[in-house]
Amino acid sequence: MTTDIMTIREVAEYLKIAEKTAYRLAAEGELPGFKVGGSWRFRQADIDKWIDKGAKKNDD
């Protein structure tokens, strides 16, 4: 079964950043995610939108 829900490790790998950086961005509310039982989870579609939003901001 494939899912679009990613763990902190998976999102860090997807963004090619350190897990610690992904955790900090999530905790600061920069990276769109949610907690399940104390563990961060992320929807890949939300991460892709976040990337696009950042890319558009840099185009201005």
All heavy atoms as TSV, in Angstrom:
chain	resi	resn	atom	element	x	y	z
A	1	MET	N	N	0.844	-1.184	0.000
A	1	MET	CA	C	0.000	0.000	0.000
A	1	MET	C	C	0.891	1.249	0.000
A	1	MET	O	O	1.752	1.410	0.845
A	1	MET	CB	C	-0.874	-0.020	1.257
A	1	MET	CG	C	-1.786	1.164	1.375
A	1	MET	SD	S	-2.919	0.930	2.758
A	1	MET	CE	C	-2.574	2.404	3.674
A	2	THR	N	N	0.681	2.113	-0.960
A	2	THR	CA	C	1.429	3.363	-0.997
A	2	THR	C	C	0.601	4.454	-0.343
A	2	THR	O	O	-0.611	4.459	-0.426
A	2	THR	CB	C	1.790	3.770	-2.437
A	2	THR	OG1	O	0.584	3.904	-3.179
A	2	THR	CG2	C	2.696	2.749	-3.085
A	3	THR	N	N	1.286	5.357	0.299
A	3	THR	CA	C	0.607	6.446	0.986
A	3	THR	C	C	1.378	7.729	0.756
A	3	THR	O	O	2.571	7.701	0.453
A	3	THR	CB	C	0.485	6.141	2.500
A	3	THR	OG1	O	-0.159	7.238	3.123
A	3	THR	CG2	C	1.833	5.919	3.138
A	4	ASP	N	N	0.687	8.830	0.898
A	4	ASP	CA	C	1.372	10.110	0.734
A	4	ASP	C	C	1.766	10.705	2.076
A	4	ASP	O	O	2.206	11.824	2.153
A	4	ASP	CB	C	0.513	11.079	-0.072
A	4	ASP	CG	C	-0.710	11.581	0.691
A	4	ASP	OD1	O	-1.148	10.900	1.632
A	4	ASP	OD2	O	-1.219	12.655	0.341
A	5	ILE	N	N	1.636	9.921	3.151
A	5	ILE	CA	C	2.035	10.373	4.485
A	5	ILE	C	C	3.498	9.982	4.702
A	5	ILE	O	O	3.875	8.838	4.502
A	5	ILE	CB	C	1.152	9.753	5.585
A	5	ILE	CG1	C	-0.320	10.088	5.356
A	5	ILE	CG2	C	1.632	10.201	6.966
A	5	ILE	CD1	C	-0.649	11.573	5.457
A	6	MET	N	N	4.290	10.972	5.098
A	6	MET	CA	C	5.725	10.765	5.269
A	6	MET	C	C	6.140	10.999	6.716
A	6	MET	O	O	5.546	11.825	7.406
A	6	MET	CB	C	6.482	11.737	4.360
A	6	MET	CG	C	6.126	11.613	2.893
A	6	MET	SD	S	6.667	13.022	1.905
A	6	MET	CE	C	8.417	12.739	1.859
A	7	THR	N	N	7.172	10.296	7.156
A	7	THR	CA	C	7.754	10.510	8.481
A	7	THR	C	C	8.773	11.643	8.400
A	7	THR	O	O	9.112	12.108	7.310
A	7	THR	CB	C	8.472	9.240	8.972
A	7	THR	OG1	O	9.568	8.980	8.093
A	7	THR	CG2	C	7.534	8.040	9.020
A	8	ILE	N	N	9.287	12.048	9.535
A	8	ILE	CA	C	10.309	13.095	9.562
A	8	ILE	C	C	11.541	12.647	8.777
A	8	ILE	O	O	12.151	13.430	8.052
A	8	ILE	CB	C	10.665	13.505	11.016
A	8	ILE	CG1	C	11.378	14.855	11.038
A	8	ILE	CG2	C	11.495	12.461	11.708
A	8	ILE	CD1	C	10.485	16.016	11.213
A	9	ARG	N	N	11.898	11.396	8.881
A	9	ARG	CA	C	13.052	10.856	8.147
A	9	ARG	C	C	12.804	10.909	6.646
A	9	ARG	O	O	13.667	11.313	5.868
A	9	ARG	CB	C	13.331	9.421	8.581
A	9	ARG	CG	C	14.484	8.785	7.807
A	9	ARG	CD	C	14.842	7.452	8.365
A	9	ARG	NE	N	15.465	7.688	9.655
A	9	ARG	CZ	C	15.904	6.749	10.471
A	9	ARG	NH1	N	15.785	5.495	10.140
A	9	ARG	NH2	N	16.452	7.059	11.620
A	10	GLU	N	N	11.610	10.504	6.232
A	10	GLU	CA	C	11.280	10.498	4.807
A	10	GLU	C	C	11.220	11.907	4.223
A	10	GLU	O	O	11.698	12.142	3.112
A	10	GLU	CB	C	9.953	9.776	4.573
A	10	GLU	CG	C	10.026	8.290	4.843
A	10	GLU	CD	C	8.673	7.618	4.904
A	10	GLU	OE1	O	7.676	8.279	5.262
A	10	GLU	OE2	O	8.620	6.410	4.599
A	11	VAL	N	N	10.646	12.844	4.980
A	11	VAL	CA	C	10.558	14.213	4.474
A	11	VAL	C	C	11.946	14.845	4.417
A	11	VAL	O	O	12.251	15.585	3.482
A	11	VAL	CB	C	9.542	15.073	5.267
A	11	VAL	CG1	C	10.104	15.610	6.554
A	11	VAL	CG2	C	9.013	16.201	4.429
A	12	ALA	N	N	12.792	14.530	5.371
A	12	ALA	CA	C	14.167	15.048	5.351
A	12	ALA	C	C	14.907	14.507	4.131
A	12	ALA	O	O	15.599	15.253	3.432
A	12	ALA	CB	C	14.894	14.658	6.635
A	13	GLU	N	N	14.735	13.240	3.857
A	13	GLU	CA	C	15.370	12.637	2.683
A	13	GLU	C	C	14.797	13.247	1.400
A	13	GLU	O	O	15.544	13.557	0.470
A	13	GLU	CB	C	15.134	11.124	2.698
A	13	GLU	CG	C	15.851	10.389	1.603
A	13	GLU	CD	C	15.668	8.880	1.711
A	13	GLU	OE1	O	15.925	8.335	2.802
A	13	GLU	OE2	O	15.259	8.273	0.714
A	14	TYR	N	N	13.505	13.432	1.351
A	14	TYR	CA	C	12.828	14.012	0.183
A	14	TYR	C	C	13.345	15.422	-0.101
A	14	TYR	O	O	13.566	15.785	-1.254
A	14	TYR	CB	C	11.320	14.027	0.453
A	14	TYR	CG	C	10.449	14.485	-0.682
A	14	TYR	CD1	C	10.332	13.727	-1.849
A	14	TYR	CD2	C	9.707	15.651	-0.584
A	14	TYR	CE1	C	9.515	14.136	-2.883
A	14	TYR	CE2	C	8.884	16.069	-1.616
A	14	TYR	CZ	C	8.789	15.308	-2.758
A	14	TYR	OH	O	7.971	15.712	-3.789
A	15	LEU	N	N	13.544	16.207	0.966
A	15	LEU	CA	C	14.024	17.583	0.818
A	15	LEU	C	C	15.549	17.676	0.793
A	15	LEU	O	O	16.091	18.758	0.607
A	15	LEU	CB	C	13.475	18.447	1.966
A	15	LEU	CG	C	11.970	18.634	1.993
A	15	LEU	CD1	C	11.560	19.365	3.266
A	15	LEU	CD2	C	11.485	19.378	0.761
A	16	LYS	N	N	16.207	16.543	1.036
A	16	LYS	CA	C	17.678	16.485	1.073
A	16	LYS	C	C	18.247	17.444	2.128
A	16	LYS	O	O	19.134	18.246	1.868
A	16	LYS	CB	C	18.272	16.762	-0.302
A	16	LYS	CG	C	17.741	15.801	-1.354
A	16	LYS	CD	C	18.679	15.585	-2.473
A	16	LYS	CE	C	18.168	14.683	-3.564
A	16	LYS	NZ	N	17.382	13.557	-3.226
A	17	ILE	N	N	17.654	17.338	3.332
A	17	ILE	CA	C	18.108	18.106	4.484
A	17	ILE	C	C	18.290	17.142	5.655
A	17	ILE	O	O	17.832	15.999	5.600
A	17	ILE	CB	C	17.108	19.234	4.867
A	17	ILE	CG1	C	15.732	18.662	5.226
A	17	ILE	CG2	C	17.007	20.266	3.753
A	17	ILE	CD1	C	14.729	19.692	5.729
A	18	ALA	N	N	18.926	17.616	6.704
A	18	ALA	CA	C	19.113	16.796	7.900
A	18	ALA	C	C	17.777	16.616	8.629
A	18	ALA	O	O	16.915	17.496	8.590
A	18	ALA	CB	C	20.123	17.453	8.829
A	19	GLU	N	N	17.620	15.474	9.281
A	19	GLU	CA	C	16.408	15.233	10.066
A	19	GLU	C	C	16.222	16.313	11.126
A	19	GLU	O	O	15.105	16.749	11.385
A	19	GLU	CB	C	16.464	13.857	10.736
A	19	GLU	CG	C	16.236	12.722	9.787
A	19	GLU	CD	C	16.251	11.379	10.483
A	19	GLU	OE1	O	15.595	11.233	11.541
A	19	GLU	OE2	O	16.930	10.472	9.969
A	20	LYS	N	N	17.312	16.734	11.734
A	20	LYS	CA	C	17.257	17.764	12.767
A	20	LYS	C	C	16.688	19.065	12.191
A	20	LYS	O	O	15.888	19.741	12.841
A	20	LYS	CB	C	18.667	17.989	13.324
A	20	LYS	CG	C	18.725	18.834	14.546
A	20	LYS	CD	C	20.148	18.827	15.105
A	20	LYS	CE	C	20.211	19.572	16.411
A	20	LYS	NZ	N	21.540	19.527	17.011
A	21	THR	N	N	17.071	19.406	10.977
A	21	THR	CA	C	16.564	20.615	10.317
A	21	THR	C	C	15.080	20.467	10.016
A	21	THR	O	O	14.298	21.394	10.245
A	21	THR	CB	C	17.348	20.884	9.020
A	21	THR	OG1	O	18.732	21.025	9.348
A	21	THR	CG2	C	16.854	22.133	8.316
A	22	ALA	N	N	14.673	19.308	9.529
A	22	ALA	CA	C	13.250	19.058	9.237
A	22	ALA	C	C	12.428	19.167	10.519
A	22	ALA	O	O	11.350	19.776	10.525
A	22	ALA	CB	C	13.071	17.688	8.598
A	23	TYR	N	N	12.937	18.597	11.601
A	23	TYR	CA	C	12.233	18.660	12.885
A	23	TYR	C	C	12.094	20.111	13.350
A	23	TYR	O	O	11.017	20.542	13.767
A	23	TYR	CB	C	12.974	17.836	13.941
A	23	TYR	CG	C	12.250	17.825	15.261
A	23	TYR	CD1	C	11.230	16.907	15.503
A	23	TYR	CD2	C	12.550	18.750	16.251
A	23	TYR	CE1	C	10.536	16.917	16.699
A	23	TYR	CE2	C	11.865	18.768	17.451
A	23	TYR	CZ	C	10.852	17.846	17.672
A	23	TYR	OH	O	10.163	17.861	18.843
A	24	ARG	N	N	13.179	20.884	13.240
A	24	ARG	CA	C	13.143	22.282	13.663
A	24	ARG	C	C	12.138	23.078	12.825
A	24	ARG	O	O	11.332	23.843	13.366
A	24	ARG	CB	C	14.530	22.912	13.543
A	24	ARG	CG	C	14.573	24.380	13.980
A	24	ARG	CD	C	15.956	24.994	13.831
A	24	ARG	NE	N	16.543	24.841	12.506
A	24	ARG	CZ	C	16.227	25.591	11.451
A	24	ARG	NH1	N	15.311	26.535	11.556
A	24	ARG	NH2	N	16.821	25.395	10.286
A	25	LEU	N	N	12.161	22.889	11.514
A	25	LEU	CA	C	11.224	23.603	10.636
A	25	LEU	C	C	9.779	23.236	10.963
A	25	LEU	O	O	8.896	24.103	10.964
A	25	LEU	CB	C	11.526	23.290	9.168
A	25	LEU	CG	C	12.819	23.886	8.614
A	25	LEU	CD1	C	13.119	23.306	7.233
A	25	LEU	CD2	C	12.742	25.404	8.563
A	26	ALA	N	N	9.521	21.972	11.248
A	26	ALA	CA	C	8.173	21.533	11.606
A	26	ALA	C	C	7.747	22.138	12.944
A	26	ALA	O	O	6.645	22.663	13.086
A	26	ALA	CB	C	8.108	20.010	11.657
A	27	ALA	N	N	8.635	22.090	13.918
A	27	ALA	CA	C	8.331	22.613	15.253
A	27	ALA	C	C	8.074	24.122	15.225
A	27	ALA	O	O	7.252	24.629	15.989
A	27	ALA	CB	C	9.467	22.292	16.215
A	28	GLU	N	N	8.761	24.838	14.324
A	28	GLU	CA	C	8.579	26.285	14.192
A	28	GLU	C	C	7.369	26.640	13.332
A	28	GLU	O	O	7.041	27.816	13.177
A	28	GLU	CB	C	9.833	26.918	13.588
A	28	GLU	CG	C	11.030	26.872	14.514
A	28	GLU	CD	C	12.313	27.353	13.855
A	28	GLU	OE1	O	12.320	27.593	12.625
A	28	GLU	OE2	O	13.325	27.481	14.575
A	29	GLY	N	N	6.709	25.633	12.758
A	29	GLY	CA	C	5.539	25.881	11.926
A	29	GLY	C	C	5.872	26.267	10.493
A	29	GLY	O	O	4.990	26.630	9.731
A	30	GLU	N	N	7.141	26.170	10.129
A	30	GLU	CA	C	7.566	26.501	8.761
A	30	GLU	C	C	7.205	25.381	7.790
A	30	GLU	O	O	6.784	25.642	6.673
A	30	GLU	CB	C	9.079	26.734	8.723
A	30	GLU	CG	C	9.528	27.968	9.454
A	30	GLU	CD	C	9.137	29.250	8.739
A	30	GLU	OE1	O	9.182	29.288	7.499
A	30	GLU	OE2	O	8.779	30.204	9.443
A	31	LEU	N	N	7.412	24.165	8.208
A	31	LEU	CA	C	7.148	22.992	7.384
A	31	LEU	C	C	5.761	22.456	7.747
A	31	LEU	O	O	5.485	22.202	8.917
A	31	LEU	CB	C	8.227	21.943	7.672
A	31	LEU	CG	C	8.415	20.791	6.715
A	31	LEU	CD1	C	8.773	21.293	5.324
A	31	LEU	CD2	C	9.525	19.888	7.220
A	32	PRO	N	N	4.866	22.304	6.748
A	32	PRO	CA	C	3.501	21.877	7.056
A	32	PRO	C	C	3.439	20.404	7.468
A	32	PRO	O	O	3.792	19.517	6.694
A	32	PRO	CB	C	2.754	22.106	5.740
A	32	PRO	CG	C	3.805	22.003	4.676
A	32	PRO	CD	C	5.067	22.513	5.313
A	33	GLY	N	N	3.056	20.164	8.703
A	33	GLY	CA	C	2.961	18.802	9.199
A	33	GLY	C	C	2.009	18.726	10.377
A	33	GLY	O	O	1.428	19.724	10.791
A	34	PHE	N	N	1.864	17.539	10.909
A	34	PHE	CA	C	0.984	17.317	12.059
A	34	PHE	C	C	1.581	16.201	12.904
A	34	PHE	O	O	2.399	15.421	12.432
A	34	PHE	CB	C	-0.437	16.965	11.601
A	34	PHE	CG	C	-0.519	15.762	10.695
A	34	PHE	CD1	C	-0.811	14.517	11.209
A	34	PHE	CD2	C	-0.286	15.886	9.330
A	34	PHE	CE1	C	-0.877	13.405	10.377
A	34	PHE	CE2	C	-0.365	14.791	8.486
A	34	PHE	CZ	C	-0.654	13.540	9.013
A	35	LYS	N	N	1.189	16.177	14.156
A	35	LYS	CA	C	1.714	15.169	15.068
A	35	LYS	C	C	0.687	14.063	15.292
A	35	LYS	O	O	-0.502	14.325	15.426
A	35	LYS	CB	C	2.079	15.793	16.412
A	35	LYS	CG	C	3.416	16.483	16.393
A	35	LYS	CD	C	3.871	16.783	17.803
A	35	LYS	CE	C	5.328	17.183	17.788
A	35	LYS	NZ	N	5.825	17.365	19.147
A	36	VAL	N	N	1.186	12.842	15.333
A	36	VAL	CA	C	0.387	11.674	15.671
A	36	VAL	C	C	1.111	10.990	16.815
A	36	VAL	O	O	2.222	10.487	16.627
A	36	VAL	CB	C	0.251	10.708	14.466
A	36	VAL	CG1	C	-0.504	9.452	14.875
A	36	VAL	CG2	C	-0.424	11.387	13.297
A	37	GLY	N	N	0.522	11.047	17.991
A	37	GLY	CA	C	1.145	10.424	19.154
A	37	GLY	C	C	2.542	10.934	19.440
A	37	GLY	O	O	3.413	10.187	19.835
A	38	GLY	N	N	2.780	12.204	19.183
A	38	GLY	CA	C	4.076	12.799	19.461
A	38	GLY	C	C	5.079	12.710	18.323
A	38	GLY	O	O	6.174	13.238	18.415
A	39	SER	N	N	4.716	12.024	17.246
A	39	SER	CA	C	5.608	11.896	16.090
A	39	SER	C	C	5.087	12.738	14.931
A	39	SER	O	O	3.889	12.743	14.655
A	39	SER	CB	C	5.681	10.434	15.625
A	39	SER	OG	O	6.227	9.629	16.635
A	40	TRP	N	N	6.002	13.430	14.262
A	40	TRP	CA	C	5.620	14.268	13.127
A	40	TRP	C	C	5.282	13.423	11.914
A	40	TRP	O	O	5.939	12.425	11.638
A	40	TRP	CB	C	6.753	15.223	12.770
A	40	TRP	CG	C	6.845	16.382	13.694
A	40	TRP	CD1	C	7.717	16.530	14.730
A	40	TRP	CD2	C	6.034	17.556	13.691
A	40	TRP	NE1	N	7.496	17.722	15.360
A	40	TRP	CE2	C	6.465	18.373	14.743
A	40	TRP	CE3	C	4.982	17.999	12.893
A	40	TRP	CZ2	C	5.884	19.606	15.016
A	40	TRP	CZ3	C	4.399	19.219	13.166
A	40	TRP	CH2	C	4.849	20.010	14.218
A	41	ARG	N	N	4.248	13.863	11.191
A	41	ARG	CA	C	3.858	13.259	9.919
A	41	ARG	C	C	3.578	14.393	8.940
A	41	ARG	O	O	3.169	15.483	9.326
A	41	ARG	CB	C	2.599	12.396	10.061
A	41	ARG	CG	C	2.789	11.190	10.962
A	41	ARG	CD	C	3.733	10.181	10.333
A	41	ARG	NE	N	3.894	8.989	11.134
A	41	ARG	CZ	C	4.874	8.755	11.971
A	41	ARG	NH1	N	5.811	9.674	12.169
A	41	ARG	NH2	N	4.959	7.639	12.644
A	42	PHE	N	N	3.786	14.094	7.661
A	42	PHE	CA	C	3.664	15.108	6.622
A	42	PHE	C	C	2.970	14.509	5.406
A	42	PHE	O	O	3.257	13.368	5.037
A	42	PHE	CB	C	5.055	15.600	6.196
A	42	PHE	CG	C	5.901	16.058	7.344
A	42	PHE	CD1	C	6.669	15.153	8.058
A	42	PHE	CD2	C	5.912	17.382	7.722
A	42	PHE	CE1	C	7.443	15.568	9.129
A	42	PHE	CE2	C	6.677	17.810	8.794
A	42	PHE	CZ	C	7.440	16.898	9.498
A	43	ARG	N	N	2.083	15.284	4.790
A	43	ARG	CA	C	1.480	14.870	3.525
A	43	ARG	C	C	2.401	15.335	2.402
A	43	ARG	O	O	2.791	16.501	2.355
A	43	ARG	CB	C	0.114	15.512	3.341
A	43	ARG	CG	C	-0.948	14.942	4.226
A	43	ARG	CD	C	-2.317	15.524	3.861
A	43	ARG	NE	N	-3.323	15.043	4.753
A	43	ARG	CZ	C	-3.716	15.693	5.855
A	43	ARG	NH1	N	-3.209	16.861	6.149
A	43	ARG	NH2	N	-4.631	15.177	6.636
A	44	GLN	N	N	2.722	14.440	1.489
A	44	GLN	CA	C	3.620	14.796	0.406
A	44	GLN	C	C	3.051	15.942	-0.418
A	44	GLN	O	O	3.787	16.835	-0.836
A	44	GLN	CB	C	3.922	13.599	-0.489
A	44	GLN	CG	C	4.977	13.935	-1.536
A	44	GLN	CD	C	5.474	12.730	-2.282
A	44	GLN	OE1	O	5.198	11.601	-1.914
A	44	GLN	NE2	N	6.215	12.981	-3.327
A	45	ALA	N	N	1.748	15.971	-0.630
A	45	ALA	CA	C	1.127	17.053	-1.402
A	45	ALA	C	C	1.353	18.402	-0.712
A	45	ALA	O	O	1.614	19.409	-1.384
A	45	ALA	CB	C	-0.362	16.783	-1.578
A	46	ASP	N	N	1.278	18.428	0.622
A	46	ASP	CA	C	1.514	19.669	1.366
A	46	ASP	C	C	2.971	20.107	1.251
A	46	ASP	O	O	3.262	21.294	1.135
A	46	ASP	CB	C	1.147	19.502	2.843
A	46	ASP	CG	C	-0.343	19.338	3.064
A	46	ASP	OD1	O	-1.135	19.661	2.154
A	46	ASP	OD2	O	-0.716	18.877	4.160
A	47	ILE	N	N	3.876	19.148	1.279
A	47	ILE	CA	C	5.306	19.461	1.137
A	47	ILE	C	C	5.574	20.021	-0.255
A	47	ILE	O	O	6.296	21.010	-0.415
A	47	ILE	CB	C	6.184	18.221	1.421
A	47	ILE	CG1	C	5.974	17.725	2.863
A	47	ILE	CG2	C	7.653	18.519	1.147
A	47	ILE	CD1	C	6.318	18.729	3.945
A	48	ASP	N	N	4.968	19.409	-1.271
A	48	ASP	CA	C	5.143	19.896	-2.642
A	48	ASP	C	C	4.606	21.319	-2.796
A	48	ASP	O	O	5.240	22.157	-3.444
A	48	ASP	CB	C	4.470	18.956	-3.637
A	48	ASP	CG	C	5.195	17.621	-3.753
A	48	ASP	OD1	O	6.396	17.552	-3.423
A	48	ASP	OD2	O	4.540	16.639	-4.171
A	49	LYS	N	N	3.455	21.614	-2.174
A	49	LYS	CA	C	2.895	22.975	-2.216
A	49	LYS	C	C	3.832	23.954	-1.504
A	49	LYS	O	O	4.024	25.074	-1.957
A	49	LYS	CB	C	1.519	23.009	-1.548
A	49	LYS	CG	C	0.435	22.371	-2.371
A	49	LYS	CD	C	-0.882	22.411	-1.626
A	49	LYS	CE	C	-1.899	21.508	-2.270
A	49	LYS	NZ	N	-3.124	21.373	-1.465
A	50	TRP	N	N	4.405	23.527	-0.382
A	50	TRP	CA	C	5.338	24.351	0.380
A	50	TRP	C	C	6.565	24.678	-0.466
A	50	TRP	O	O	7.042	25.805	-0.481
A	50	TRP	CB	C	5.719	23.607	1.659
A	50	TRP	CG	C	6.679	24.302	2.550
A	50	TRP	CD1	C	6.414	25.324	3.429
A	50	TRP	CD2	C	8.080	24.016	2.690
A	50	TRP	NE1	N	7.571	25.678	4.092
A	50	TRP	CE2	C	8.598	24.897	3.665
A	50	TRP	CE3	C	8.925	23.097	2.098
A	50	TRP	CZ2	C	9.936	24.874	4.039
A	50	TRP	CZ3	C	10.262	23.080	2.473
A	50	TRP	CH2	C	10.750	23.974	3.439
A	51	ILE	N	N	7.056	23.684	-1.201
A	51	ILE	CA	C	8.199	23.897	-2.096
A	51	ILE	C	C	7.823	24.911	-3.173
A	51	ILE	O	O	8.576	25.848	-3.440
A	51	ILE	CB	C	8.652	22.567	-2.737
A	51	ILE	CG1	C	9.259	21.644	-1.680
A	51	ILE	CG2	C	9.644	22.818	-3.874
A	51	ILE	CD1	C	9.454	20.208	-2.155
A	52	ASP	N	N	6.661	24.721	-3.797
A	52	ASP	CA	C	6.213	25.627	-4.860
A	52	ASP	C	C	6.042	27.049	-4.342
A	52	ASP	O	O	6.407	28.008	-5.022
A	52	ASP	CB	C	4.900	25.144	-5.479
A	52	ASP	CG	C	5.077	23.869	-6.293
A	52	ASP	OD1	O	6.227	23.550	-6.680
A	52	ASP	OD2	O	4.068	23.185	-6.551
A	53	LYS	N	N	5.493	27.175	-3.153
A	53	LYS	CA	C	5.300	28.501	-2.547
A	53	LYS	C	C	6.647	29.185	-2.335
A	53	LYS	O	O	6.803	30.373	-2.630
A	53	LYS	CB	C	4.564	28.356	-1.215
A	53	LYS	CG	C	4.246	29.641	-0.533
A	53	LYS	CD	C	3.500	29.383	0.765
A	53	LYS	CE	C	3.342	30.639	1.572
A	53	LYS	NZ	N	2.765	30.378	2.893
A	54	GLY	N	N	7.628	28.454	-1.861
A	54	GLY	CA	C	8.964	29.013	-1.656
A	54	GLY	C	C	9.619	29.387	-2.965
A	54	GLY	O	O	10.288	30.420	-3.063
A	55	ALA	N	N	9.405	28.581	-3.988
A	55	ALA	CA	C	9.990	28.876	-5.302
A	55	ALA	C	C	9.368	30.129	-5.889
A	55	ALA	O	O	10.064	30.961	-6.462
A	55	ALA	CB	C	9.782	27.682	-6.242
A	56	LYS	N	N	8.063	30.300	-5.729
A	56	LYS	CA	C	7.383	31.496	-6.253
A	56	LYS	C	C	7.822	32.737	-5.500
A	56	LYS	O	O	7.970	33.798	-6.087
A	56	LYS	CB	C	5.867	31.319	-6.174
A	56	LYS	CG	C	5.343	30.345	-7.188
A	56	LYS	CD	C	3.862	30.125	-7.065
A	56	LYS	CE	C	3.429	29.042	-8.033
A	56	LYS	NZ	N	2.083	28.589	-7.774
A	57	LYS	N	N	8.049	32.601	-4.187
A	57	LYS	CA	C	8.499	33.736	-3.377
A	57	LYS	C	C	9.858	34.220	-3.861
A	57	LYS	O	O	10.131	35.402	-3.893
A	57	LYS	CB	C	8.566	33.318	-1.903
A	57	LYS	CG	C	8.790	34.485	-0.964
A	57	LYS	CD	C	8.982	34.039	0.478
A	57	LYS	CE	C	7.785	33.316	1.021
A	57	LYS	NZ	N	7.953	32.975	2.446
A	58	ASN	N	N	10.718	33.278	-4.247
A	58	ASN	CA	C	12.053	33.621	-4.724
A	58	ASN	C	C	12.029	34.215	-6.122
A	58	ASN	O	O	12.986	34.875	-6.520
A	58	ASN	CB	C	12.973	32.393	-4.676
A	58	ASN	CG	C	13.284	31.972	-3.254
A	58	ASN	OD1	O	13.289	32.799	-2.353
A	58	ASN	ND2	N	13.551	30.702	-3.070
A	59	ASP	N	N	10.967	33.978	-6.879
A	59	ASP	CA	C	10.842	34.540	-8.227
A	59	ASP	C	C	10.493	36.019	-8.202
A	59	ASP	O	O	10.742	36.723	-9.169
A	59	ASP	CB	C	9.772	33.792	-9.038
A	59	ASP	CG	C	10.242	32.404	-9.471
A	59	ASP	OD1	O	11.464	32.151	-9.414
A	59	ASP	OD2	O	9.399	31.601	-9.861
A	60	ASP	N	N	9.913	36.479	-7.113
A	60	ASP	CA	C	9.479	37.895	-7.015
A	60	ASP	C	C	10.618	38.855	-6.928
A	60	ASP	O	O	11.698	38.647	-6.641
A	60	ASP	CB	C	8.567	38.093	-5.797
A	60	ASP	CG	C	7.235	37.366	-5.980
A	60	ASP	OD1	O	6.890	37.049	-7.123
A	60	ASP	OD2	O	6.561	37.116	-4.965
